[in-house]
Amino acid sequence: MQALLIERLRDVLLLKGIVWEEKKMMGGITFMVDGKMCFGTLKGGLLCRISPEEREALLKQNGAEIIHQGGREMKGYVHVQSYGLETAHELNFWVDKCLEFNPLAKAKKKK
């Protein structure tokens, strides 16, 4: 299941002409755009880095849910269950939201 989602994500990025890197993180694959985490696979779904201001509205989308790390909500992220990514339209919607926010996202400082 996760391998199929990874392939679908690669295909979407290729079609959009986006250059990316992949890193193993949190038990899945994280897609980095311009050196910043854009989205990644997590628990069979998609971890999306999105605008914190849009999060509440995006949580109304099919399969979207709040994600927690260390007992705290991750405000600039949503997790989308696999059933919310079944169609190309749904997957493209989430990839577009992540790519839209990516230029505004802060890169993690390198150690």
C-alpha positions as CSV (number, residue, x, y, z in Angstrom):
1,M,0.0,0.0,0.0
2,Q,2.7,2.5,1.0
3,A,4.8,1.5,-2.0
4,L,1.9,2.3,-4.3
5,L,1.3,5.7,-2.7
6,I,5.1,6.5,-3.0
7,E,4.9,5.7,-6.7
8,R,1.8,7.8,-7.2
9,L,3.5,10.8,-5.4
10,R,6.6,10.5,-7.6
11,D,4.4,10.4,-10.7
12,V,2.5,13.6,-9.6
13,L,5.8,15.5,-8.9
14,L,7.3,14.4,-12.2
15,L,4.2,15.6,-14.1
16,K,4.4,18.9,-12.3
17,G,8.1,19.2,-13.1
18,I,9.0,19.5,-9.5
19,V,12.6,18.6,-8.3
20,W,12.6,16.7,-5.0
21,E,14.6,14.6,-2.6
22,E,13.4,11.6,-0.6
23,K,14.4,10.8,3.0
24,K,13.4,8.1,5.3
25,M,11.6,9.6,8.3
26,M,9.0,8.5,10.8
27,G,8.6,5.1,9.3
28,G,7.9,6.4,5.8
29,I,9.3,8.4,3.0
30,T,9.5,12.2,3.3
31,F,9.5,14.3,0.1
32,M,11.7,17.3,0.4
33,V,11.2,20.3,-2.0
34,D,13.8,23.1,-1.9
35,G,15.4,21.5,1.1
36,K,12.2,21.5,3.2
37,M,9.8,18.8,4.1
38,C,6.8,19.1,1.8
39,F,4.9,15.9,2.5
40,G,5.5,12.3,3.4
41,T,4.0,8.9,3.8
42,L,2.8,7.9,7.3
43,K,0.7,5.0,8.5
44,G,-0.5,4.2,5.0
45,G,-1.6,7.8,4.4
46,L,-0.1,11.1,3.7
47,L,1.5,13.6,6.2
48,C,0.9,17.0,4.6
49,R,2.8,20.2,5.6
50,I,0.2,22.9,5.0
51,S,-0.5,26.5,6.0
52,P,-1.5,26.6,9.7
53,E,-4.2,29.2,8.8
54,E,-5.8,26.7,6.4
55,R,-5.7,23.7,8.7
56,E,-9.2,23.9,10.2
57,A,-10.8,24.2,6.7
58,L,-8.6,21.4,5.4
59,L,-9.6,19.1,8.2
60,K,-13.1,19.0,6.7
61,Q,-11.7,17.1,3.6
62,N,-12.3,13.4,3.3
63,G,-9.8,11.4,5.4
64,A,-8.0,14.4,6.9
65,E,-7.2,14.4,10.6
66,I,-5.2,16.1,13.3
67,I,-1.8,14.7,13.8
68,H,0.0,14.5,17.2
69,Q,3.7,14.2,18.0
70,G,4.9,13.9,21.6
71,G,1.4,14.5,22.9
72,R,1.1,17.8,21.1
73,E,-0.9,18.8,17.9
74,M,1.3,19.5,14.9
75,K,-0.4,22.8,13.9
76,G,1.1,23.1,10.4
77,Y,0.3,19.5,9.4
78,V,-2.6,17.2,8.7
79,H,-2.6,13.4,8.1
80,V,-4.8,12.2,5.3
81,Q,-6.0,8.6,5.6
82,S,-5.6,6.4,2.5
83,Y,-9.3,6.5,1.7
84,G,-9.0,10.3,1.2
85,L,-6.3,9.8,-1.5
86,E,-8.0,7.2,-3.7
87,T,-8.5,9.4,-6.8
88,A,-5.9,11.3,-8.7
89,H,-8.0,14.4,-8.0
90,E,-7.7,13.9,-4.2
91,L,-4.0,13.2,-4.3
92,N,-3.3,16.2,-6.5
93,F,-5.4,18.4,-4.2
94,W,-3.1,17.5,-1.2
95,V,0.1,17.7,-3.2
96,D,-0.9,21.1,-4.5
97,K,-1.7,22.3,-1.0
98,C,1.7,21.2,0.3
99,L,3.5,22.7,-2.7
100,E,1.6,26.0,-2.3
101,F,2.8,26.3,1.3
102,N,6.4,25.1,0.7
103,P,7.9,28.5,-0.3
104,L,6.6,29.9,3.0
105,A,7.8,27.0,5.2
106,K,10.9,27.4,7.2
107,A,13.8,25.0,6.6
108,K,15.0,23.0,9.6
109,K,18.4,24.3,10.6
110,K,21.2,21.8,9.9
111,K,23.4,20.7,12.8
